[in-house]
Amino acid sequence: MSAQKSANSRWKGSPLPDSVGAMNDIHNDTNLASRLDRVERSLTRVRGTNLVLFGALAALVVGGANAPQDTMSVRRLAVVDSNGNERLVLNGEDDKQAAGLSWYDQDGYARLSAKTYPSGQSSFQCLDTKGQSRIAMTTQASGESSVQWRDMSNKLRIGASTKANGDALMIWLAPDGKSQIKIFTDENGVARFTSGG
């Protein structure tokens, strides 16, 4: 009997702790899996919230960048090409206190220029590849306006103007600067034509 008792006590004693331990491990595994599942769901919600917030922020930034602005104040604005060369320059004031807009070629020469001066004069020029004015149009504060054509040596060859008093004039000049053809009308409608030096 004592041998049986001893066998029963071994039987009763040994499996019980192992079964309880196994049940605890299963319970712990189930609890851990449940907790991991909750953490994963929580992280998914956080990721979704972050995506919504980042999307809203991006929409605000892009929307703000594209929104029309009422005013932008700069002294100078330069538009550059792919090599970083200035091609279009808007200047609030240059060394002669003129406000202007200039277009440059790829070699850095001004090719077109529009300016207004403190004196009341305004001008528009077409320049050659060396930066010399070839065609110039101006208006003066006095009311006079003119157009000038110059040759490659920067000499005036053709000029046309209207004066404040109503006179109008067009003149063609020789390379040496001497007048060759002159057409003139005054404020009374009297017209004159001269030719030769």
C-alpha positions in Angstrom: 0.0 0.0 0.0 2.8 2.3 0.8 4.2 1.6 -2.7 0.8 2.4 -4.2 0.6 5.5 -2.1 4.0 6.5 -3.1 3.1 5.9 -6.8 -0.2 7.8 -6.4 1.5 10.7 -4.7 4.0 10.8 -7.6 1.1 10.5 -10.0 -1.0 13.1 -8.3 1.9 15.3 -7.5 3.8 15.4 -10.8 1.2 16.0 -13.4 -0.7 18.7 -11.5 2.0 21.3 -11.5 2.8 20.6 -15.2 -0.9 20.9 -16.2 -1.3 24.2 -14.2 1.9 25.5 -15.7 0.8 24.6 -19.2 -2.6 26.2 -18.6 -0.9 29.4 -17.3 1.3 29.5 -20.4 -1.7 29.1 -22.6 -3.5 31.8 -20.7 -0.5 34.1 -20.9 -0.1 33.4 -24.6 -3.8 34.3 -25.2 -3.5 37.4 -23.1 -0.3 38.4 -24.9 -1.8 37.8 -28.3 -4.8 39.9 -27.3 -2.6 42.7 -26.1 -0.5 42.6 -29.3 -3.7 42.7 -31.4 -4.9 45.8 -29.5 -1.4 47.5 -29.9 -1.5 46.8 -33.7 -5.0 48.2 -34.0 -3.9 51.3 -32.0 -0.9 51.7 -34.3 -3.1 51.4 -37.4 -5.3 54.2 -36.0 -2.3 56.4 -35.2 -0.9 55.8 -38.7 -4.3 56.7 -40.3 -4.6 59.8 -38.2 -1.0 60.8 -39.1 -1.7 60.4 -42.8 -4.9 62.5 -42.5 -2.9 65.2 -40.6 0.0 65.2 -43.1 -2.5 65.3 -46.0 -4.3 68.3 -44.5 -0.9 70.1 -43.9 0.1 69.4 -47.5 -3.2 70.8 -48.7 -2.7 73.9 -46.6 0.8 74.5 -47.9 0.0 73.9 -51.5 -3.2 75.8 -51.3 -1.4 78.7 -49.6 1.3 78.7 -52.3 -1.3 78.8 -55.1 -3.5 81.4 -53.4 -3.4 84.8 -55.2 -1.4 87.4 -53.3 -2.6 91.0 -53.2 0.9 92.6 -53.0 4.5 91.6 -53.4 7.2 94.1 -52.9 10.7 93.7 -54.2 13.4 96.2 -55.4 14.7 93.8 -58.0 13.4 90.6 -59.6 15.5 88.4 -61.8 14.3 85.5 -63.9 17.2 83.1 -64.7 17.7 80.4 -67.3 18.7 76.7 -66.6 22.4 77.9 -66.3 21.6 80.5 -63.7 22.1 83.4 -66.2 19.8 86.4 -65.7 17.5 86.6 -68.7 14.7 89.0 -67.5 15.3 91.7 -64.9 12.7 94.0 -63.3 14.4 96.8 -61.5 12.7 99.3 -59.2 15.6 101.7 -59.4 19.0 101.6 -61.3 22.0 103.9 -60.9 20.1 106.7 -62.8 17.1 106.2 -60.6 15.2 104.7 -63.5 12.7 101.9 -63.1 12.9 99.4 -65.8 12.5 95.9 -67.3 15.4 94.4 -69.3 15.6 91.2 -71.4 19.1 89.6 -71.8 20.5 87.1 -74.2 22.4 84.0 -73.3 25.7 86.0 -73.5 24.5 88.5 -70.9 23.8 91.4 -73.3 20.7 93.5 -72.8 18.6 93.1 -76.0 15.4 94.9 -75.0 14.9 97.6 -72.4 12.0 99.6 -71.1 12.5 102.4 -68.6 10.9 105.4 -66.9 13.1 108.2 -65.5 12.5 110.7 -62.6 12.6 113.5 -65.3 9.4 112.1 -66.8 11.1 110.5 -69.8 10.2 107.0 -70.8 12.1 104.8 -73.3 12.1 101.5 -75.1 15.2 100.2 -76.8 16.1 97.3 -79.0 19.8 96.5 -78.7 22.2 94.4 -80.8 24.3 91.5 -79.7 27.0 93.9 -78.4 24.5 95.8 -76.2 24.3 98.9 -78.4 21.0 100.6 -79.0 19.8 100.1 -82.5 16.2 101.3 -82.2 15.1 103.7 -79.5 11.7 105.1 -78.8 11.3 107.9 -76.2 8.7 110.2 -74.8 9.7 113.4 -72.9 7.9 115.2 -70.0 7.6 118.1 -72.5 5.3 116.1 -74.7 7.9 115.3 -77.4 8.2 111.8 -78.7 10.8 110.3 -81.0 12.1 107.1 -82.7 15.7 106.7 -83.7 17.4 104.0 -85.8 21.2 103.7 -85.4 23.7 101.7 -87.5 26.2 99.1 -86.3 28.7 102.0 -85.5 26.0 103.5 -83.2 25.5 106.5 -85.5 22.0 107.9 -85.9 20.7 107.1 -89.5 17.0 107.7 -89.3 15.1 109.8 -86.8 11.4 110.7 -86.4 9.8 113.0 -83.8 6.8 114.9 -82.9 7.2 118.1 -80.9 5.1 119.6 -78.2 4.1 122.5 -80.4 2.7 120.2 -83.1 5.7 120.0 -85.5 6.6 116.6 -86.9 9.9 115.6 -88.5 11.5 112.6 -90.1 15.1 112.7 -91.3 17.6 110.3 -93.0 21.3 110.8 -92.4 24.5 109.7 -94.1 27.1 107.6 -92.3 29.0 110.9 -91.7 26.0 112.4 -89.9 24.9 114.8 -92.6 21.2 115.1 -93.3 20.2 113.5 -96.7 16.4 113.6 -96.6 14.2 115.6 -94.4 10.4 115.7 -94.2 8.8 118.3 -92.0 5.3 119.4 -91.1 4.4 122.2 -88.8 1.4 122.9 -86.6 -0.3 124.8 -89.4 -0.1 121.8 -91.7 2.7 123.3 -93.9 4.9 120.5 -95.2 8.5 120.7 -96.4 10.8 118.2 -98.1 14.5 118.6 -98.5 17.2 116.3 -99.9 20.9 116.3 -100.2 23.6 117.6 -97.7 
